[in-house]
């Protein structure tokens, strides 16, 4: 029994990863010194760096999912 998953599902999931990864990197991964009341601590620097890194990872995963669903990248030997 074969199950066929429509490609629109993968396009939508990839688009969500790109959008939310960009939002995560842009809003949580940068320092806005004009809006902050407290001085910067090493823990907050590490937290911002983690948000920026994983935001970029989400964007990369979303782009890979979209490109591989389009058929640009051929996955041979896996299935």
Backbone atoms as SQL, in Angstrom:
CREATE TABLE atoms (id INTEGER PRIMARY KEY, chain TEXT, resi INTEGER, resn TEXT, atom TEXT, x REAL, y REAL, z REAL);
INSERT INTO atoms VALUES
  (1, 'A', 1, 'UNK', 'N', 0.850, -1.179, 0.000),
  (2, 'A', 1, 'UNK', 'CA', 0.000, 0.000, 0.000),
  (3, 'A', 1, 'UNK', 'C', 0.889, 1.235, 0.000),
  (4, 'A', 2, 'UNK', 'N', 0.716, 2.067, -1.000),
  (5, 'A', 2, 'UNK', 'CA', 1.490, 3.296, -1.107),
  (6, 'A', 2, 'UNK', 'C', 0.622, 4.483, -0.725),
  (7, 'A', 3, 'UNK', 'N', 1.226, 5.386, 0.012),
  (8, 'A', 3, 'UNK', 'CA', 0.542, 6.620, 0.392),
  (9, 'A', 3, 'UNK', 'C', 1.208, 7.759, -0.351),
  (10, 'A', 4, 'UNK', 'N', 0.424, 8.538, -1.045),
  (11, 'A', 4, 'UNK', 'CA', 0.944, 9.671, -1.788),
  (12, 'A', 4, 'UNK', 'C', 0.638, 10.953, -1.016),
  (13, 'A', 5, 'UNK', 'N', 1.677, 11.661, -0.658),
  (14, 'A', 5, 'UNK', 'CA', 1.519, 12.923, 0.063),
  (15, 'A', 5, 'UNK', 'C', 1.597, 14.049, -0.962),
  (16, 'A', 6, 'UNK', 'N', 0.620, 14.947, -0.968),
  (17, 'A', 6, 'UNK', 'CA', 0.651, 16.026, -1.958),
  (18, 'A', 6, 'UNK', 'C', 1.815, 16.978, -1.694),
  (19, 'A', 7, 'UNK', 'N', 2.467, 17.453, -2.761),
  (20, 'A', 7, 'UNK', 'CA', 3.630, 18.326, -2.585),
  (21, 'A', 7, 'UNK', 'C', 3.309, 19.676, -1.939),
  (22, 'A', 8, 'UNK', 'N', 2.051, 20.102, -2.010),
  (23, 'A', 8, 'UNK', 'CA', 1.686, 21.386, -1.404),
  (24, 'A', 8, 'UNK', 'C', 1.951, 21.378, 0.093),
  (25, 'A', 9, 'UNK', 'N', 1.856, 20.209, 0.712),
  (26, 'A', 9, 'UNK', 'CA', 2.145, 20.087, 2.140),
  (27, 'A', 9, 'UNK', 'C', 3.611, 20.449, 2.423),
  (28, 'A', 10, 'UNK', 'N', 4.508, 19.962, 1.589),
  (29, 'A', 10, 'UNK', 'CA', 5.926, 20.242, 1.782),
  (30, 'A', 10, 'UNK', 'C', 6.268, 21.696, 1.457),
  (31, 'A', 11, 'UNK', 'N', 5.599, 22.253, 0.435),
  (32, 'A', 11, 'UNK', 'CA', 5.800, 23.671, 0.128),
  (33, 'A', 11, 'UNK', 'C', 5.342, 24.550, 1.294),
  (34, 'A', 12, 'UNK', 'N', 4.185, 24.223, 1.863),
  (35, 'A', 12, 'UNK', 'CA', 3.656, 25.006, 2.981),
  (36, 'A', 12, 'UNK', 'C', 4.548, 24.882, 4.211),
  (37, 'A', 13, 'UNK', 'N', 5.007, 23.667, 4.493),
  (38, 'A', 13, 'UNK', 'CA', 5.896, 23.466, 5.635),
  (39, 'A', 13, 'UNK', 'C', 7.224, 24.200, 5.435),
  (40, 'A', 14, 'UNK', 'N', 7.763, 24.143, 4.236),
  (41, 'A', 14, 'UNK', 'CA', 9.004, 24.863, 3.936),
  (42, 'A', 14, 'UNK', 'C', 8.825, 26.367, 4.050),
  (43, 'A', 15, 'UNK', 'N', 7.698, 26.867, 3.565),
  (44, 'A', 15, 'UNK', 'CA', 7.434, 28.304, 3.656),
  (45, 'A', 15, 'UNK', 'C', 7.286, 28.740, 5.115),
  (46, 'A', 16, 'UNK', 'N', 6.626, 27.923, 5.922),
  (47, 'A', 16, 'UNK', 'CA', 6.494, 28.249, 7.345),
  (48, 'A', 16, 'UNK', 'C', 7.857, 28.277, 8.036),
  (49, 'A', 17, 'UNK', 'N', 8.703, 27.316, 7.713),
  (50, 'A', 17, 'UNK', 'CA', 10.044, 27.302, 8.300),
  (51, 'A', 17, 'UNK', 'C', 10.837, 28.538, 7.898),
  (52, 'A', 18, 'UNK', 'N', 10.732, 28.939, 6.650),
  (53, 'A', 18, 'UNK', 'CA', 11.461, 30.129, 6.192),
  (54, 'A', 18, 'UNK', 'C', 10.932, 31.382, 6.884),
  (55, 'A', 19, 'UNK', 'N', 9.629, 31.526, 6.941),
  (56, 'A', 19, 'UNK', 'CA', 9.043, 32.733, 7.535),
  (57, 'A', 19, 'UNK', 'C', 9.339, 32.819, 9.032),
  (58, 'A', 20, 'UNK', 'N', 9.076, 31.746, 9.758),
  (59, 'A', 20, 'UNK', 'CA', 9.279, 31.797, 11.203),
  (60, 'A', 20, 'UNK', 'C', 10.758, 31.781, 11.581),
  (61, 'A', 21, 'UNK', 'N', 11.599, 31.154, 10.769),
  (62, 'A', 21, 'UNK', 'CA', 13.039, 31.222, 11.011),
  (63, 'A', 21, 'UNK', 'C', 13.571, 32.632, 10.819),
  (64, 'A', 22, 'UNK', 'N', 13.076, 33.314, 9.789),
  (65, 'A', 22, 'UNK', 'CA', 13.473, 34.701, 9.562),
  (66, 'A', 22, 'UNK', 'C', 12.999, 35.595, 10.700),
  (67, 'A', 23, 'UNK', 'N', 11.759, 35.395, 11.125),
  (68, 'A', 23, 'UNK', 'CA', 11.244, 36.184, 12.246),
  (69, 'A', 23, 'UNK', 'C', 12.035, 35.928, 13.525),
  (70, 'A', 24, 'UNK', 'N', 12.383, 34.660, 13.773),
  (71, 'A', 24, 'UNK', 'CA', 13.144, 34.330, 14.976),
  (72, 'A', 24, 'UNK', 'C', 14.524, 34.978, 14.942),
  (73, 'A', 25, 'UNK', 'N', 15.190, 34.885, 13.820),
  (74, 'A', 25, 'UNK', 'CA', 16.535, 35.462, 13.713),
  (75, 'A', 25, 'UNK', 'C', 16.473, 36.986, 13.783),
  (76, 'A', 26, 'UNK', 'N', 15.449, 37.577, 13.159),
  (77, 'A', 26, 'UNK', 'CA', 15.372, 39.036, 13.096),
  (78, 'A', 26, 'UNK', 'C', 14.937, 39.654, 14.421),
  (79, 'A', 27, 'UNK', 'N', 13.935, 39.088, 15.061),
  (80, 'A', 27, 'UNK', 'CA', 13.411, 39.725, 16.271),
  (81, 'A', 27, 'UNK', 'C', 14.130, 39.291, 17.537),
  (82, 'A', 28, 'UNK', 'N', 14.457, 37.997, 17.650),
  (83, 'A', 28, 'UNK', 'CA', 15.064, 37.511, 18.882),
  (84, 'A', 28, 'UNK', 'C', 16.585, 37.436, 18.805),
  (85, 'A', 29, 'UNK', 'N', 17.137, 37.490, 17.609),
  (86, 'A', 29, 'UNK', 'CA', 18.564, 37.309, 17.456),
  (87, 'A', 29, 'UNK', 'C', 19.384, 38.582, 17.364),
  (88, 'A', 30, 'UNK', 'N', 18.753, 39.725, 17.498),
  (89, 'A', 30, 'UNK', 'CA', 19.522, 40.968, 17.422),
  (90, 'A', 30, 'UNK', 'C', 19.309, 41.803, 18.677),
  (91, 'A', 31, 'UNK', 'N', 20.260, 42.661, 18.928),
  (92, 'A', 31, 'UNK', 'CA', 20.199, 43.503, 20.124),
  (93, 'A', 31, 'UNK', 'C', 19.684, 44.883, 19.729),
  (94, 'A', 32, 'UNK', 'N', 18.670, 45.327, 20.437),
  (95, 'A', 32, 'UNK', 'CA', 18.142, 46.675, 20.233),
  (96, 'A', 32, 'UNK', 'C', 18.438, 47.481, 21.488),
  (97, 'A', 33, 'UNK', 'N', 19.566, 48.135, 21.482),
  (98, 'A', 33, 'UNK', 'CA', 20.024, 48.823, 22.689),
  (99, 'A', 33, 'UNK', 'C', 19.122, 50.000, 23.066),
  (100, 'A', 34, 'UNK', 'N', 18.413, 50.578, 22.106),
  (101, 'A', 34, 'UNK', 'CA', 17.527, 51.698, 22.432),
  (102, 'A', 34, 'UNK', 'C', 16.277, 51.251, 23.187),
  (103, 'A', 35, 'UNK', 'N', 15.935, 49.971, 23.125),
  (104, 'A', 35, 'UNK', 'CA', 14.745, 49.464, 23.818),
  (105, 'A', 35, 'UNK', 'C', 15.068, 48.752, 25.121),
  (106, 'A', 36, 'UNK', 'N', 16.319, 48.524, 25.404),
  (107, 'A', 36, 'UNK', 'CA', 16.694, 47.770, 26.592),
  (108, 'A', 36, 'UNK', 'C', 16.991, 48.707, 27.759),
  (109, 'A', 37, 'UNK', 'N', 16.510, 48.322, 28.932),
  (110, 'A', 37, 'UNK', 'CA', 16.729, 49.108, 30.133),
  (111, 'A', 37, 'UNK', 'C', 17.926, 48.603, 30.933),
  (112, 'A', 38, 'UNK', 'N', 18.183, 47.308, 30.846),
  (113, 'A', 38, 'UNK', 'CA', 19.262, 46.706, 31.618),
  (114, 'A', 38, 'UNK', 'C', 20.510, 46.551, 30.752),
  (115, 'A', 39, 'UNK', 'N', 21.669, 46.538, 31.382),
  (116, 'A', 39, 'UNK', 'CA', 22.897, 46.313, 30.601),
  (117, 'A', 39, 'UNK', 'C', 22.947, 44.874, 30.074),
  (118, 'A', 40, 'UNK', 'N', 23.761, 44.690, 29.060),
  (119, 'A', 40, 'UNK', 'CA', 23.878, 43.382, 28.424),
  (120, 'A', 40, 'UNK', 'C', 24.679, 42.431, 29.295),
  (121, 'A', 41, 'UNK', 'N', 24.172, 41.226, 29.493),
  (122, 'A', 41, 'UNK', 'CA', 24.867, 40.212, 30.287),
  (123, 'A', 41, 'UNK', 'C', 25.327, 39.089, 29.359),
  (124, 'A', 42, 'UNK', 'N', 26.323, 38.312, 29.769),
  (125, 'A', 42, 'UNK', 'CA', 26.775, 37.203, 28.911),
  (126, 'A', 42, 'UNK', 'C', 25.680, 36.162, 28.633),
  (127, 'A', 43, 'UNK', 'N', 24.784, 35.975, 29.564),
  (128, 'A', 43, 'UNK', 'CA', 23.697, 35.016, 29.351),
  (129, 'A', 43, 'UNK', 'C', 22.756, 35.493, 28.245),
  (130, 'A', 44, 'UNK', 'N', 22.473, 36.782, 28.211),
  (131, 'A', 44, 'UNK', 'CA', 21.598, 37.324, 27.164),
  (132, 'A', 44, 'UNK', 'C', 22.287, 37.309, 25.811),
  (133, 'A', 45, 'UNK', 'N', 23.584, 37.533, 25.801),
  (134, 'A', 45, 'UNK', 'CA', 24.343, 37.458, 24.542),
  (135, 'A', 45, 'UNK', 'C', 24.279, 36.032, 23.994),
  (136, 'A', 46, 'UNK', 'N', 24.452, 35.056, 24.857),
  (137, 'A', 46, 'UNK', 'CA', 24.396, 33.647, 24.448),
  (138, 'A', 46, 'UNK', 'C', 22.998, 33.283, 23.947),
  (139, 'A', 47, 'UNK', 'N', 21.976, 33.792, 24.612),
  (140, 'A', 47, 'UNK', 'CA', 20.604, 33.518, 24.198),
  (141, 'A', 47, 'UNK', 'C', 20.316, 34.108, 22.822),
  (142, 'A', 48, 'UNK', 'N', 20.743, 35.353, 22.582),
  (143, 'A', 48, 'UNK', 'CA', 20.547, 35.973, 21.275),
  (144, 'A', 48, 'UNK', 'C', 21.304, 35.221, 20.185),
  (145, 'A', 49, 'UNK', 'N', 22.504, 34.765, 20.507),
  (146, 'A', 49, 'UNK', 'CA', 23.305, 34.022, 19.540),
  (147, 'A', 49, 'UNK', 'C', 22.619, 32.703, 19.183),
  (148, 'A', 50, 'UNK', 'N', 22.024, 32.044, 20.170),
  (149, 'A', 50, 'UNK', 'CA', 21.310, 30.792, 19.924),
  (150, 'A', 50, 'UNK', 'C', 20.081, 31.031, 19.046),
  (151, 'A', 51, 'UNK', 'N', 19.330, 32.096, 19.321),
  (152, 'A', 51, 'UNK', 'CA', 18.158, 32.405, 18.503),
  (153, 'A', 51, 'UNK', 'C', 18.559, 32.716, 17.072),
  (154, 'A', 52, 'UNK', 'N', 19.630, 33.459, 16.888),
  (155, 'A', 52, 'UNK', 'CA', 20.098, 33.785, 15.549),
  (156, 'A', 52, 'UNK', 'C', 20.542, 32.526, 14.806),
  (157, 'A', 53, 'UNK', 'N', 21.295, 31.674, 15.479),
  (158, 'A', 53, 'UNK', 'CA', 21.799, 30.447, 14.849),
  (159, 'A', 53, 'UNK', 'C', 20.655, 29.531, 14.435),
  (160, 'A', 54, 'UNK', 'N', 19.722, 29.280, 15.339),
  (161, 'A', 54, 'UNK', 'CA', 18.637, 28.370, 14.999),
  (162, 'A', 54, 'UNK', 'C', 17.632, 29.001, 14.045),
  (163, 'A', 55, 'UNK', 'N', 17.519, 30.312, 14.021),
  (164, 'A', 55, 'UNK', 'CA', 16.703, 30.966, 12.995),
  (165, 'A', 55, 'UNK', 'C', 17.283, 30.723, 11.615),
  (166, 'A', 56, 'UNK', 'N', 18.592, 30.816, 11.499),
  (167, 'A', 56, 'UNK', 'CA', 19.252, 30.542, 10.221),
  (168, 'A', 56, 'UNK', 'C', 19.108, 29.067, 9.847),
  (169, 'A', 57, 'UNK', 'N', 19.184, 28.173, 10.831),
  (170, 'A', 57, 'UNK', 'CA', 19.004, 26.734, 10.571),
  (171, 'A', 57, 'UNK', 'C', 17.588, 26.467, 10.064),
  (172, 'A', 58, 'UNK', 'N', 16.585, 27.096, 10.658),
  (173, 'A', 58, 'UNK', 'CA', 15.204, 26.911, 10.204),
  (174, 'A', 58, 'UNK', 'C', 15.035, 27.385, 8.764),
  (175, 'A', 59, 'UNK', 'N', 15.636, 28.532, 8.441),
  (176, 'A', 59, 'UNK', 'CA', 15.538, 29.047, 7.075),
  (177, 'A', 59, 'UNK', 'C', 16.205, 28.081, 6.102),
  (178, 'A', 60, 'UNK', 'N', 17.366, 27.571, 6.459),
  (179, 'A', 60, 'UNK', 'CA', 18.062, 26.625, 5.585),
  (180, 'A', 60, 'UNK', 'C', 17.246, 25.342, 5.397),
  (181, 'A', 61, 'UNK', 'N', 16.646, 24.834, 6.471),
  (182, 'A', 61, 'UNK', 'CA', 15.819, 23.627, 6.355),
  (183, 'A', 61, 'UNK', 'C', 14.597, 23.879, 5.468),
  (184, 'A', 62, 'UNK', 'N', 13.976, 25.039, 5.621),
  (185, 'A', 62, 'UNK', 'CA', 12.813, 25.359, 4.799),
  (186, 'A', 62, 'UNK', 'C', 13.170, 25.491, 3.328),
  (187, 'A', 63, 'UNK', 'N', 14.297, 26.151, 3.045),
  (188, 'A', 63, 'UNK', 'CA', 14.720, 26.279, 1.649),
  (189, 'A', 63, 'UNK', 'C', 15.083, 24.925, 1.055),
  (190, 'A', 64, 'UNK', 'N', 15.741, 24.071, 1.839),
  (191, 'A', 64, 'UNK', 'CA', 16.070, 22.729, 1.360),
  (192, 'A', 64, 'UNK', 'C', 14.804, 21.930, 1.077),
  (193, 'A', 65, 'UNK', 'N', 13.816, 22.046, 1.930),
  (194, 'A', 65, 'UNK', 'CA', 12.564, 21.313, 1.729),
  (195, 'A', 65, 'UNK', 'C', 11.854, 21.787, 0.471),
  (196, 'A', 66, 'UNK', 'N', 11.832, 23.080, 0.233),
  (197, 'A', 66, 'UNK', 'CA', 11.183, 23.617, -0.963),
  (198, 'A', 66, 'UNK', 'C', 11.939, 23.198, -2.218),
  (199, 'A', 67, 'UNK', 'N', 13.260, 23.332, -2.197),
  (200, 'A', 67, 'UNK', 'CA', 14.062, 23.007, -3.380),
  (201, 'A', 67, 'UNK', 'C', 14.014, 21.512, -3.681),
  (202, 'A', 68, 'UNK', 'N', 14.067, 20.676, -2.656),
  (203, 'A', 68, 'UNK', 'CA', 14.017, 19.237, -2.897),
  (204, 'A', 68, 'UNK', 'C', 12.632, 18.785, -3.366),
  (205, 'A', 69, 'UNK', 'N', 11.578, 19.468, -2.951),
  (206, 'A', 69, 'UNK', 'CA', 10.240, 19.143, -3.414),
  (207, 'A', 69, 'UNK', 'C', 10.040, 19.569, -4.860),
  (208, 'A', 70, 'UNK', 'N', 10.688, 20.653, -5.263),
  (209, 'A', 70, 'UNK', 'CA', 10.607, 21.097, -6.650),
  (210, 'A', 70, 'UNK', 'C', 11.266, 20.101, -7.603),
  (211, 'A', 71, 'UNK', 'N', 12.171, 19.300, -7.093),
  (212, 'A', 71, 'UNK', 'CA', 12.845, 18.331, -7.935),
  (213, 'A', 71, 'UNK', 'C', 14.189, 18.809, -8.431),
  (214, 'A', 72, 'UNK', 'N', 14.663, 19.948, -7.943),
  (215, 'A', 72, 'UNK', 'CA', 15.961, 20.465, -8.342),
  (216, 'A', 72, 'UNK', 'C', 17.063, 19.556, -7.799),
  (217, 'A', 73, 'UNK', 'N', 16.892, 19.103, -6.566),
  (218, 'A', 73, 'UNK', 'CA', 17.841, 18.182, -5.960),
  (219, 'A', 73, 'UNK', 'C', 17.250, 16.775, -6.092),
  (220, 'A', 74, 'UNK', 'N', 17.964, 15.909, -6.742),
  (221, 'A', 74, 'UNK', 'CA', 17.486, 14.529, -6.927),
  (222, 'A', 74, 'UNK', 'C', 18.003, 13.673, -5.783),
  (223, 'A', 75, 'UNK', 'N', 17.101, 13.012, -5.076),
  (224, 'A', 75, 'UNK', 'CA', 17.456, 12.126, -3.978),
  (225, 'A', 75, 'UNK', 'C', 17.483, 10.701, -4.495),
  (226, 'A', 76, 'UNK', 'N', 18.637, 10.237, -4.881),
  (227, 'A', 76, 'UNK', 'CA', 18.753, 8.885, -5.411),
  (228, 'A', 76, 'UNK', 'C', 19.307, 7.953, -4.338),
  (229, 'A', 77, 'UNK', 'N', 18.790, 6.766, -4.342),
  (230, 'A', 77, 'UNK', 'CA', 19.325, 5.756, -3.452),
  (231, 'A', 77, 'UNK', 'C', 18.702, 5.733, -2.060),
  (232, 'A', 78, 'UNK', 'N', 17.824, 6.664, -1.754),
  (233, 'A', 78, 'UNK', 'CA', 17.216, 6.668, -0.432),
  (234, 'A', 78, 'UNK', 'C', 15.963, 5.824, -0.401),
  (235, 'A', 79, 'UNK', 'N', 15.220, 5.766, -1.510),
  (236, 'A', 79, 'UNK', 'CA', 13.954, 5.042, -1.510),
  (237, 'A', 79, 'UNK', 'C', 13.923, 4.010, -2.593);
